Amino acid sequence: MRHADTACWGEAERALWQRLQAHPFERGDGSLDFLAKLARQQGWSRELARAAVEEYRRFCFLAARAGHAVTPSEEVDQVWHLHLTCTRDYWEVFCPRVLGFALHHEGSDGRVDTRQRHRQDYAHTLASYQRWFGAAPETLWPTSVRRFGSAASWRWVDSRRYWLLPRPRRPDWRRWTAGLVALAVAPMALALPLNPLDWSGPQFLLLYATLLLLALGGAWVWRRQLGDNGRKGDASGLGAVEIAYLAGGVPRALDAGVAELMAGGALRWEGERAVRGEQPAPPGLLGDIHTLVVNSQGYAGLQTAARRAGWPLQALQRTLERRGLLLDPDAERRARLLPTLLPLGVALLGVAKLVVGVARAKPIGGLLLLVIVTLFAAWRFAAGRVARSRAGERALAQLRQRHAHATRAPREQDLALAVALAGTAALAGTAYAAYHDVRSPASGSGGSSSDSSSGCSSDSGGSCSSGCGGCGGGD
């Protein structure tokens, strides 16, 4: 497997990982197959159960080598629960011979401060996971909001009394659309006049709708090509506010600055407004943000004050342009306007057919509606700002991959970066959720109170005080 470059894999770590990989959970000799039992008990496919067991191995490695309390995801915890019931294997083989210490699991006391500590342990676990193994798969290591807000969704169900139906998957609309268009157009195209303006109403409407879909797809591809400035997309050395500006412009940069100030103790958010914290504001850009936030009347006033003050974030725009991560004004204008030629061409064909329909006293209501939709789509293409270059898109994708642990479960020092990459939703459930509630009231109405599940944590003392805690030990 590929290990993260920042981890120091010594002989002890390699030996531990080899023992973990060698420990059997899937047997073909007719004895108890742990994997099959896990899949049956959880209602998982065998592939998902195998992936969860692999993540359980990594969690146990972190419990031994991370050097801090570790907390599993809900899925990994289910593997751990089942393994604990295999008492001979767990206590007589796995712990003493594979791990080298007793990895205990105890219940949670349900207190608010305990749940908050579990959140922090989970954040540290994802950070250590990334250090040792690279980015954790989000399907089995979700965000802390999902991890600690899902207690009500877990139930033991007797399948003899109840039917369990999986949620339907979203259909592949591209294949369905292409197939339906081909089935509808192909038979008619063989018997139609060469001039589409002479086609009947239903036939022309089908042609127009097909061309509109192709034009919109082509405009999207063309826009992406115009955004390619030939740069590689280097985001090294960017701070949280700069990354936020790259990801979401001025509003996101404001949010990241506020998060960094709150994490540093220079700012607190009470009710609808911010107040000065106990620590002094740092100099430079963060100091400017601090002054702007404290002097503004709530979040709405903050946006207005930022616009009126000619805020120095404009310098970030020029910096990111020089690095090739944002498009310069001319390139941005081309990327916005040129692709609109494709839907406008389709609209022109529709207008021509409208003229013919009026001249021949034919009904034109359906086509008129489609032409209006086309013009609206062209306007949206022209009005939608194209800020990032392809290099900027690649850089942002790399940053999100590199800091996946921070966006899912931010530690205290990760808050500004998490907000920069994922927005203020990263603050939900943390001590700074009040800003998210003001920033996004619709989504923040329950964000700080959804911490209802039992947490999991560990320490190096060999026992745990949480619902699903791992006990880091090590040498």
N, C-alpha and C positions, 0 to 999 in steps of 0.2 A: 504493500500500500504506500501511498505518497504521504510523507510526514511534512508538517509545516516547517518552513526554514528557520523560524525563530526558536524552535524548541531544541533543547540540548539532549539528544538521544545518546545516553551513555550505555555501557554494557548492562547495567542493572535495568534500565528502562526497556532495552531490547529483549532481555531475558524475560521480564514480566509480560511484555506484549506477546512474545512467543508462547508463553504458558497460557495466557488468556485465549489466544487463537486456537491452541491445541485442545483446550477443554471441550469435550463433546456435548453438544446440545441436540444433535440430530443423529440418530442411530438407525442403521439398517439391519440390525441383527435380531429384530423381533422384540427387543427389550423396550422399556418405556421410552417413547420418542417425545422429548420435551417440546420440540418444535411443533409437532402435530397437536399436542395437548394445548399449547399456547394459542395456536391458530383456531382450534375448536372453541376454546373458552372465550376468546375475545371476538370471535366472528371475523377474523382476518384471513386473507389469503396466505398460502404458505410462503410466498415471496415477501409479503409485508412482515410476517412473523420472523422470517430469517433476517430481514433488515433491522427489526427491532432488537433481536438478540445481538446483532453486531454492534448496535449502539449501546447495549447493556455492557458488552465487553469494554467499550471505550469509557463508559461511565465508571466502571470498576477500576480501570487504569487511572482515571483522574482522581478517584477517591484515594488511591495510593500515592500519586505523584504530584497532584496539583498544589499541595501545600496549604490548602484552605478548605473550608466547608464546601461540599458539593451537593447539588440538588438535581435529581433527574427530572426529565419531562414525564408527563402522565403515562405515555406509552412505554417508556423505559421502566418506569416504576411498576407497571403491570408485569413486565418480565421479571423484575426483582421479586414481586409478591409471589409469583408462581415458583420461582427458584427456591424461595424460603420454605415452601411446603415440601420440597424434596430435601428433607432434613439431612439424610445421610450424605448425599452428594454435596450439599451446601456447607455443612459444618465439619464434615470429616475429610472432604477432598478439596473443594473449591477454596474455602477460606485459608486453611493451613498450608496447602501444597501449592496453590496457584497464586493467591494474593499475599500470603505470608502474614496475615493478621485477620482478626474477626471484624467483619463488616456488619454492624448491627442496624436494625430498623425498628424505630419506636413510634408511638402515636403522638399526634400534635395536641397541644393544649388549647388551640383555637383562639389565642389572644391576638389582638391587632398588631402589637409590636413583634410577635413571633412571625406572623404572616409577612410583615414588612422585611424581617430578617431573611425569611425564605426567598423573597423576591431578590434580595441582594445576593444571596448565595447562588440562586439560579443564574443571575447575571454574571457572577464571577465564574461559574461553571462553563457558560458558553464562551467566555473570553479565554479560559484555559483550554477549552476544546479547540478553539481556533488556533491557539498557539501550538498545540501538539498535533492536531490532525487536519487543520484547515477548517473552512466554514462548515458548520453543522447543517445537515439536511433539515429544511424547515418543516417537512412533513412529519418528522419525528421529534424535532426540537422547535416548537412554535414560539411565538412572542410571549412575553411574560403576561400580557393581558389575557391571552387565550389560556395560557398554562394555569393561571391562578383565578380565572373567572369561569371555569368550566365544571365546577363541582356538581351543578344541577343536571348536567348532561350525561353523567355516568350512572348507569343502573345495571344491576344484575337482572337478567331477564330469563325466564324459563321458556325456552323455545318450544316446549311441548304445549304451552298454553297460549303463546303469542306468536304472531308472524312478524318477522323483521324484514322490512323492505329497504334496500339501499337507496340513497338519494339519487335521482336520475342525473346522468352526466350531460353536460352541455353538448349538443350535436355539433359536428364539424360543419359549420354553415357554409364554408367555402365549397366543399364537395357537393353539398345538397344544392346550393345555388347553381353551380356549374351544371350539375346533372339535370335539374329542372329546366334551365334555360336551353340546354341542348335538346331535350325532349320536346320542348315547345317550339323552338325555332326551326330545327332541322326539317321537319316535314313540310312546313309552310314555305321555306326559302326556295324549295325546288319548283314551286308553281306560282311565284309572285313576279310582277313586272320588275324590270331593272330599276326604274325610277321609284325610290321609296315614297316620294310624295304622292304617287298614285295608289299606294297601298290603302286598304280599308282601315277604319279606325282601330279595331282591336289588334290588327297585325302591326300597324305603325306604333301603337302604344307599347307592344312587347319589344319591338326593335329599339324604341327610345329608352325604355327602362334598362335594356341590356347595355346600350351604349353609355348610359349614365353611370351604371355600376363600373364599367370598364374605365370611363373617364376619371371617376373618383379614385379608383385604384391606381391608375396611371399617374394622376396628380400627386398622390401620396409618395409613389416611388420617385417621381421627378424631384419632389421637394427634398427627399433624403439625399439624392444625388447632388443637388445644388448646395446642400449643407456640408459636403465633403470638401474640406480645404487642404487635403493632403497631409495634415499633421497627424502624429501618432496618438496624442491625447495623454500627455504627462500631467498628472495631478499631484506630483510629489511636492511637499512643502506647503500645501494649502492649509490654512487654518479653518476652524469650524465655520466662521462667518463667511469666508470665501467659498467654501464648499456649499453652504446654504444658498449663497447668491447664484452659484452655478446650477443648483437643483431647482430653485423656486423663485429667484429674483429677490426684490426688496422685501416683500412680506416674510419670506422664509429666512432671509438674513436677519431681520429684526427678531424673529422667533429664536434663532440660534443664539443671537447676542443676549437676549433676555435669559435664556436657559443657562448660558455660561456665567452670567452675572449672579443668577440665583444660586447655582452650584458653588460659586466662589464666595457666597455670603455677602456680596455687595448690594443685593436687591432681594426684596420679599414681595410677594403678591398677596395682598389682603383684600378680599372682596372683589371690587371692580377696578382697583387701582394698585399701583406699585408704590412701595415705600423704601426708603434707604435701609440697607442692611447694616450689620455691625462692621463689616470690612470696607475699606476704602475702594473706590472704583479704580480699576487699572487705567493707565494712560492710553492714549491713542484712540483707535476706533471704538473699543469697548467703553472707554470713558465718554465718548460722544453719545453712544447708545444709552449709557446710564443717565446722562443729563436729559436726553430726549424723553426717556421713559418716565423718569421721576417727575418731570415738569408737565407731562401730558395728562389729560383727563380720561383715564381708562384706555382700552385698546383702540377704540375708534379714534380718540384724540391722538393716539400715538401715530396712526397712519397719516392723519392730516398734518401733524407737526412734522413728520418726516418729509412730506412733500413740500411744505412751506419753507423748511429750513435749507433746502437745497443740499440734502444730506450727503456726507462724503462717500456714501456707498457708490457714487458714480465713478470714483477712482477704481473700485473693484471691477467695474465693467471694462475699463480700459486695460487693467492688468490681465484679466482673463481673455480679452481679445488678443493681446500680444502673445499670450501662450497658445493661441489657437483653439481655446475651449469654447469661446463665444464668437459668433459671426460679427464682423464689422457691419456698420449700417448699410453699406451698399450691397454686400452679399446677403444680408438679411432681407433687404427689399426684393432682391431677385428671387430668393427662395420663397417669398410670400406670393409674389405677383405672377411670375411666369407659369406655375402650374395651374393657375386659374384659367389659362387659355383652353385647356381641355374641356372642362364643364361648360365654358362659354361657347365653345364650338358646338357642343351638343344642344345647348339652348338655342343657338342660331338655327340649327336644323328644325327644332321644334317650332320656332317662330315662323319659319317658312311654311311648315305644314299648317300652322294656324291660319296663315293668310289664304292658303289653298282651301282649307275647310270653310272659312267665312265666304269665299267666293263661290263655293259649291253648296252653300247653305247646309253644311254638315254640323252635327253637334261637336263642340270643341272643349267642353267643360273638363273632362279628364286630362286631356293634353295640356290645357292651360294650367291646371294644378301642378302637373309634372314640371312644366317650364318654370313656374314660380319656385318649386323646390330646387331645381337646378341652379337658378340664379341665387337663391339663398345659400346653397352649398358653395358656389363660387365666391360669394361675399365672405363666407366664413373662412375660406382659404386665404383670401386677400387680407382679412382683418386679423387672423390669428398670427401672433408674433412667433417668429422662428428664432429663438435666442441661441440655443446651443448648436455648435457644429457637430459633425459626426465624431470628430475627435473628442469633443466635450461629452457626447453620449457614451463613448467608450470609456472615458475617464470616470464618469459617474457610475457606470456599471462596475468598473473595477473597484471603486471605492465602496460600493454597496456590498460587493463580494468580500472584500478585505475586512470590512467592519460589520459583517452580518450579525455577529453577536451583539454589537452595540445597538443596532436598530431593533432587535427582538427583545433584548433584556438589558437595558443600559445600566451600567454601574454609575456611581456618582460622578466619576471623572469622564464618563462617556456621554453625559446628558446633552451637551451642546452638539456633539457630533451626531448623536442619534436624532435630534431635532432637525439638524441640517439635512440628513438623508431621508428621514421618514416623516417629518412634520411633528407638530406638537402632540400627536397621538402617542408618541413615545413617552410623554410625561404622565399619561393616565396611570393611576394606581401608585404613583410616587408621591413624595412629599411636596412636589411642585405641581400637582395636578390642577391647582386653582387657576393657573395661567391657561392651561388647556381648556378648562371649563369656560373661561371668559372668551378665549380665542375661537372656540368651536362649540357654542352652547348646545347645538343639536346633538353632537356626538359626545359631548362631555357631561351630559346630564347624569350618567351613572358611572363615569369612568373611574372615579376615585373610590367608589363604593362597591365595585364588583369583585373585590378580593375575597371570595367566599370559600375557596377550596382549601384543603389542608396542604401545607407546604412540605418541603423536603429539604433537609440540610444535614450537614455532617460536620464533625470536627475530628481532631487527631487524637481524641481521648478514648476512642473505642466504643462510644455509645452516643445515641442521638436523642434530641428532645423535640423531634418533629414527627409529622405523620409519615413521611417517606424519606427519611434522611439517610444519606450514606455517611459512613464514618471513615474519613481519610486517616490513613495511618502512615504507612510507608516505613522506610528503614529508620 
